[in-house]
Amino acid sequence: MQEYLSRDKLPLICGILGFILAVLFFTVGFFKTILLILITVIGVAIGIYLRNNHILDDYLKK
């Protein structure tokens, strides 16, 4: 089992993400799911920007 998980980690993660996306499409709806994905991507982009520019380093070290 450990060998399977280490060898096929990426397909397993993509399968789980696909399942979650399908559940969101059926329960929430297409456009709300797209909006949720878009807001998540914007949040990740802001987090990467703040980390790369060391903007909050002094505040987070306290």
N, C-alpha and C positions, 0 to 999 in steps of 0.2 A: 504494500500500500504506500509506504514512504517513497519507494522508487517511482511509482506512478505519479504521485503528487509532485515530486521534484522534476520529473521528466515532462509532464504535461500541465505545468502550472498555468501558462498563458491561455491555452484553450479552456481550461476550467474557469478561470477568471472571466473570460469573455462570455462563456456560457451563462454564468451567474448574472453578469451585467445584462445580457440579452433577455434573460428571464425577468429581471426587475423592470427593464424597459417595456416588455410586453405587458406585464401586470399594470404598469402605469398607464399605458395606452388604453387598456380596456377599462380601468376603473376611473381614471381622471379625465381622459380625453386626449386627443391628439395635440391641440394647440396649447393646452395647459402643460402637457408633458414637454413640448418643445420650449415653452417659456421657462420651465423649471431647469431644463438642461442649459439653456442660455444664461440664466442667472448664476448657475453653478460654475459655468466656464468663466464668467466675468469675475466671480469671487476668487477662483483659483488664480486667474491672471493678476488680480490685485495683490493677492498673497505672494505670488512669485516676484512681482515688482517690488513690494516692500522688503522682501528678504534680500533680493539682489542689491538694492540700494542702501541697505542697512538703516532704514529710516526709523524703525522702532527698536533697534538694538539697545539703546540706553534705557528706554522705558521698560522693556521686558526683562532686563537683567536685575532690576530692583526687586 
